Structure formats: structure tokens, C-alpha cells
């Protein structure tokens, strides 16, 4: 029985990041990926704090040449705008020297990352579907997988890194995976069109709130867009529509989506649904395994934190493994600080997500946020949305507390919207 140094479950951004870093230092790394690349995935808005990881992996130039530069993100609160210009962060921001990121097409982005893993020496096995987790005396020692010809095999490692995304194969197997409340879902597709707003032309990510949900418009190369919405599962069911009907109606009537693309727009992909988006694993590491990326947790896409946390978590895990001599035993204690840091990031992002959804429901909170633009609040906000989740945690906790107080005092109410805004996205005052 051959035992590899590391077995990585999944070849997305988290899996490819940890594979590249370890393989480039001479570790024997196997990556098991059920799909073949390139694979379709919706477009992604990245954060400037991730650029340093691109540099470390040696993929920054490939990403720069393939994608659209993103100077910031902007939220539309009714008639108000809240811009997050990455050049206007606070003085402690890690991305002061690179106040930008990219709008990427994930199929190409993921291919760039996994090709770098192969170049670094990782054994990437596409078409390998993991069917079970192998335990020996309660320790995870490997994975059972099946290739496209139906041939079963077993792969063993000193440590198994679960980068399987929302499937979270090992946490799910251990029954330590939990759904967040309320259950939210995403509905999205790609459209062919040209941008009509100046900020969209300039590469800004644009999102627009509606009551307890939001839409996004994200420009991709070659006159294409990533278009989508996030709302609660309950509100989707109450709409009485199919995912395709709901997205088509949003594109026809939602102010951002309707006015941000040229009228000749048309959908060029299937409509994709991601249900129950908020997930968290009760433990991020155990005997013989560690979870990174969405397999650790996924909170909400409203601040584009998913890819950054995936790649950052993978970087930290790789550094922890590289801190030990090759061949030494890898136990869960090695990842104790990693779990502590990731939980702090999870709490921080969750608090800011709470503020976001309170603001979608409460116009008084919206006013509080929009009137605080241009000074201390803006700089701290930009530092957070740029990916520095470790900083300003006490500030973020205060913002959430203030928002909850305002919500308690004034109650929830529907955000102001044009009359043609779809009725199913509105809700009566309570």
C-alpha cells in the first residue's frame, strides 16, 4: 500500500492552491477531481487580498492577461449607492500596493490554477469520483474512488485535505455539517450583452438589494455577463416560479439587470441553482484530515468572500504542513491555530452579512449606512470587503449591534423600489 504525503479531495481554487504550494516544495501530492477542466462555473468577483496568493502561486500574469481588472464593488440601496473603491482602504490594508482585483470566468480561472498544480508536480487525477472515506481506528487514512471506466481504487495519504466544496465529503461523512438559517439559494446564468453603465464598463462589481435578497451584474470577457440573484428558499417557493422564470423576470424588470446591459441581451447558458448556500462544519480538522474552502464553511456570496477564503485557508494549511519535516506524522494539533483563525474569519464575515441583510429589510439601516460614506466608516468597510477579514473585528461587531438596535426600534419595511420592480420581491411592513 503506497502512502502519499498528501491526498487532496477536489481540484477547485482551494484544492489547487494547497496542491501547488506543497508539490512545489517536493511533497508527494495527489489531487482527486471528479470533473474534467475546463468545467462550467458562474463568473466570480475576486478580492484584492487574494492577489498576493496569485503572486505566490506564480499565476498572476496569466490571470491578469485573461480577465477584467476590478477596481472595486458597488451596492445599490434603492436610489443610493455605496461604493467600495479598493484604493480608499485604511492604512492597515494588506492590499495597499495592489488596490485591485479581477472579474473572472471560473472555468478559465480554475484551469489556470490546476494547470499550475500539474506544473508544480502534483498528480492530478481528473475523472476520479470519491465514493467513500477510509478510516483506520477512527483516523482518516485515505479515499476510495472510481474512475470513468468504473474501476475502483484506494488512495492513501498521511493527511487528507477536503477541498470538495459544498459537498464537504468528510464533514458530511462524519455528520458534522450544518445548514445556516435562514436557508438561502442562488439562481444564476450567463448572458451575452454589452455594458451600458459606465461603472460596469470600468470593471466594477455591481449588486442591488431588494427585500431580504439581492441581484448581481458582473462583466466577463467577450461581451458576456454573470447574472444572478440570492434569496431565501422560502421566498423562492412563494414566488410560484421556476428558477428560469424568476431569473428571466429579474432581467426584464430589475433596474440593475434591465438597465445595466444592452436590450439585445440573451441567455447563453443553462440557469444554475445552488440551494442552501450557507453551510458550516462543526470541526475543520480531525484525525488524519483537514477541511479547506467551502468544505470548511460557506457563508454568503454578497461580499465575494468565497474564493478568497478558499485560497487563504489552503495557503495556511499548506504552510502548516510545510512547517514540519517531510515524513513526520501530521495530526490535528498541527491545524489548531488554523481552525481558530478560520472561526474568527467566519464570525467576522457572518456579522457583516447579517448587517447586509438587515439593511435589505430596513430603510433606516440603509440610511445609516449611506450617510456614513466618505470617512472612517468607508475606509474600514473597504478594508473588509477587500478581504482583510482579520482586521477591524470590533468595528464590525459594533456595526452589527447598531443595525440590530435600529431594526428592533423601527421594524422591517420594504425597500423603496420602482413600481415595475417584481412584486414577489416585495413584502409588507411588519
N, C-alpha and C positions, 0 to 999 in steps of 0.2 A: 504494500500500500504506500503510494507516494504521498508525502505531506508537503504541500506548498507553504511558503511563508504566509501568504495572504490569499484568500478567496473573496472576490468582490461580487456581490449579487446585484446586477444591474449596471448598465453602461451609460446612464444619463450623466448630467453635469456633476453630480456628487461622485458617482462611481468612477467616471473617467478622471476626475481630479485626483482622487486618492490613488488610483492606479498609476497615473503618470508620475506623481511625486515619489511613490515607493519604487516603481520599476526603474526610474532614472537613477536611483541610489543602489541598484543591484539586487533589490528584493525580488523573489520569485512570486509573481503576481498572476493570478488567473481571474479573468472577468467573464461571468456568465450572463449573457444578454439574450433574451428570448426573441427579439426582433432583429431585422436587418436594417442597417442605416444606408441612406437617409430614410427616416420614417416621418410621417406627417405629425406635426405638433403645432399648436397655435403660436402666433408670434409672441415675443416676450419683450418687456421693457426692463432693462437692466439698470443696476445702480453703480455709481462711481466708485464706491468702496470695493467693488469686485475687480476693478481694473488692475490693481496690484497683484491679484491672483492670476489674471491673464498674463501679466509680465513674468511672473514666476514660472508659469507653465510653458512659456515660450509660444503663446498663441495670439498675443495682442495684435501683431501686424496682420495676421490672417483675418482676425475679427474686424480690425479697422478697415481693411480693404473690401470686406464683404457686406458691411452693414451701414446703417444710417446713424450718424452722430446724434446723441440725445443730450441737449443742454439742461434739461430739467423736466419736471412734470407739473401739470396744472389741473386744479379741480374747479369745476363749475358748481357753485352753490346758488341755484336759482339765477338771479341776474348778476351775482357777484362771482369774481374769480379769485382763487387762492393759488398764486404761482409758487413753485418751489425751484428757484433758479440755483443750480448747484454751485455757481460762482459766488453765491451770497450766503455761504455757511458761516458758522462761528470759527474762531481762531484755532480751536482744537480739532477740527475736522481732519480725518486721515487722508481725505482726497483733495486737500488744498492745492496740490500741484497738478491734479488731473480732475478738474471740476466738470466732468462729462462722463457719459457712458454711451450705450448703444441701444437702438431698437433692432432686434434680431429676429430672423426666422429660425425657429428652433430646429427644424430638420437640418439646415446647413450648420447652425451653431453646434449642435450635438455631434455632427460628423467631424467638424474641426477638432473638437475636444477628444473624441475617441480615436481619431487618426493619430493624434499626438501621443496617446497612451500606447498605441501599437508601435509607434516610432521609438518610444522610450523603452520598449522591451516587454510590455505586458502581453500576456497570452489572452487575447480577446476572442471568445468563442460565441459568435453570433448564431442564432437559431437554437440556443440551449435554454430550454424552459425548465426552471427549477420546479420539481414535483414534491419534494419533501426536505425536511431538515434532519440531519443525522445527529443523534445525541449519543454520548458515551458517559455513563454515570452523571447525567444531567448537564454535562458540558457539550456545547455545540462544537462538533469536530469537522463537519462538512455538509455538503449538499448533494442530494440526489437529483439528477436532471435527465432530460430526454431530448435527443436531437430531432431534427426534422424527418429523419428516416424511422423514428420510433425507437431508436436504440437507447436503452437506459444505461447510465453510468453514475459513478460516485466520484466526487472531487473533495479532497480533504485539505484543510489548512490549519496552521497554528492559530489563526484568528479568521473569522468570517465577518466581513463588513457588509451589512444590509443596506444597499442603496437602491432598493426596489421601488421607491416612490410610495405613492398612496397605498399600494398593495401591502407594504410593510410585512413581508412574508414571515420573518422571525417573530416580531412582536405579535402578529396575528396568530401564529402557531402557539405562542405562549399565552395567548388570550389576555394580553396587556394593552391592547389597542382600544382607544375610546373615542367616540364621536363628540364634537363640540356642540353646544346648544347656543342659539337655535341652529338647526340644520340648514346650511346654505348650499346652493348649487350654482354652477356656471354653465352658460349656454353661449356658444361662440362659433365663428366661421371666418373664412377669408373672403374678401370681396375685391373685385377689380374696379378701380376708380382712380381719379386724380384728386389730390387735396385741394380744398377751396379756402380753408382758413390759413392765415399767414403763420400762426404758431405750429400748425400741423406740417406745413411746408418746411419749417425750420427744424423739424425733428422732435418737437415736444410731445411727450405723452399727455393725452387729454382724457380726463374722466369727468363724468357728470352724475350727480346724485339725483335719485328720486327717493320716494319714501321707503326707507329701510332697504335700499338697494342702489345699484349704480350701473352705468354703462361705460365702455371704453372705446376709444378710437386710436389705433396705433398704426402708424405708417410703416410699410415694408418696401423693400426694393421693387423695382419694375412695376410701378403703379398698382400696388396691392395694399390691402389693409387687413389687419386683425381687428375684428369687431366682436364685441361680446357684452354680456350682462351677468351680474351676480345678484341673486335674490334668494329669499328663503324658499325651501321646498314647499312649505305650506302656501305661500303666495303664488307660486307657480301652479300648484294644483287648483287653487281657487280661480285662476285665470281661465280655466277650461280650454286652454290652447295646447297644441303640440309645441315642442321646442322650436320647430321651424316656423310655425305660425307666429309665435311670440317674437322671435328674432326679426322676422320679416316686418312685423308691425312696428317694432322699435326703429328699424332702419327707415321706415316710411314716415314715422311721426315724431320720434325723439329729436329734439332740437340739435343736439351734438351730432348724432349719426346722420340725420337728414341734411343738415347744413354743412357738415364737415367734408363731405365727399361730393363729387360731381353727380348730376342727375342720371348719367348713363351707367351708374354703378350696377354691378350684378354679382351674385354669389358664385364663387369658383371652387368651393369645397363643400363637403357634407357639413351639416350642422352637428357639432360635437357637444355632448352633455357630460359634465363632471358632477356627480351627485355627492352630497355630504362632504363638502370640501374640507371642513375643519376636523382634523384628526390629531391625536397625540398619543404617544406611547408612554405608559406609566414608568418604564425604565428605558434608558437609552443604551445600556450596556449590561452584559451579564457574562456568565462563564463561557468564554470562547467566542463571544460576538459583541458587536457594537453597531448601532444604527446611525446613519447619517442622512442628511437631506430630509425629504418628505417622509421617509420611513421613521425618522425621529418624531417629527410633527410638521403639520402644515396648518397655518392659522387662517389666512385670507389673502387673496391676491391684491387687495386695494392699495397696498404700499409697495407692490412689486418686490417683496422680500424673499420670495421662494427660492429663486436661483442663487441669490447671494448667500442665504443661509445654507443652502445645499453645498455650495462650493467652499464656503468658510468652514462648515462643520467637517467636510472632508479634509481640508487643509490641516485643521487642528488634530484630527485623528491620525493623519499621516505623520505629522511632526511628533506626536506622542510615540508612535511605533518606532520612528527613526531615532528616538532618544535612547532606546535600548540596543544593546549589541545584537547583531544578527544571530539568529539561532536561539536566543533566550526565550523563555516562556512569556507569553503575553496573557495577562489576566485582567480582570475587570478593574482592578485598582489603578491600572495604568490610565484609565479613562475617567477617573473620579473628577478631576478638575474640568475636563471636557463636559461632563454631564452638568456640573454646577454652572459653568458659563452658558451652556445652551439653555438651561432652565431660566437663567436670568434674561437671556435674549427673548425667550418665549414670553415671559411675563411682560417685558417692555413692549414688544410688538403687540401683544394682546391688549394691553392698556390703550395703546394708540388706536387700534382697530375699534375698541369699544367707543372711544371718542368719535371716531368717524361715523359709526352707525347711529350714535346718539344725535349727531349733527344732521344726519339724513332725516331724522324724525322730528327734530325740534328746531324751529326757526330762530329761537332765542340763542341757542348754542351756535347756530350758523353766524348770527350777528356778532357774537362774542369772538369767534374765530376771525371773521373777515375784518373786524375793526382793529384787531391786534397786528395787522400786517405792517411790515416795514421796519421793525426794530428787533428787540431781543427775542421776541416770540418767533419771528420769521427765521432768524439765524439758527435758533435751536431746532426748529421744525425742519429746516433744510438739512441740517447735520443728521437728524434722524432719518429722513426719507432718502438720504444719500447712502445709508447703510451702516452708519455708526450707531448700532443699537446698544452698544456698551456704555455710551456716554449719555448724560442728561437723564438718567433714570428717575431721579427725584423730581425733576421738572415735569416729565411725562406723567408721573403719578399724580402730581398736583393738577395738571390739566384734566385728567380723567375725573378726579374728585370734583373739580369745579363744574365740569359738564354734567355729572350726575346730580349735583345740587340744583343746577338750573333746570334739568329735566324733571326733578321732583317738584320744584316750585311751580313750574309753568306747564307741565304735562307735555305730551307729544301732540304734534299737529302736522298736517300735510304741508310739504314744502310748496312754495309758490311755483307754479308752472304754467306755461301757455295753455290755452283752452284745448288745443289739439293734442296735448300730452295724453297718452293712453290711460283710460280710466282705471284699468286693472292695476296700475302702478300708484294709484292714489288710495288714500284711506281716510276715513272720517276722524275728526278730532275725538280724543277720549278724555 
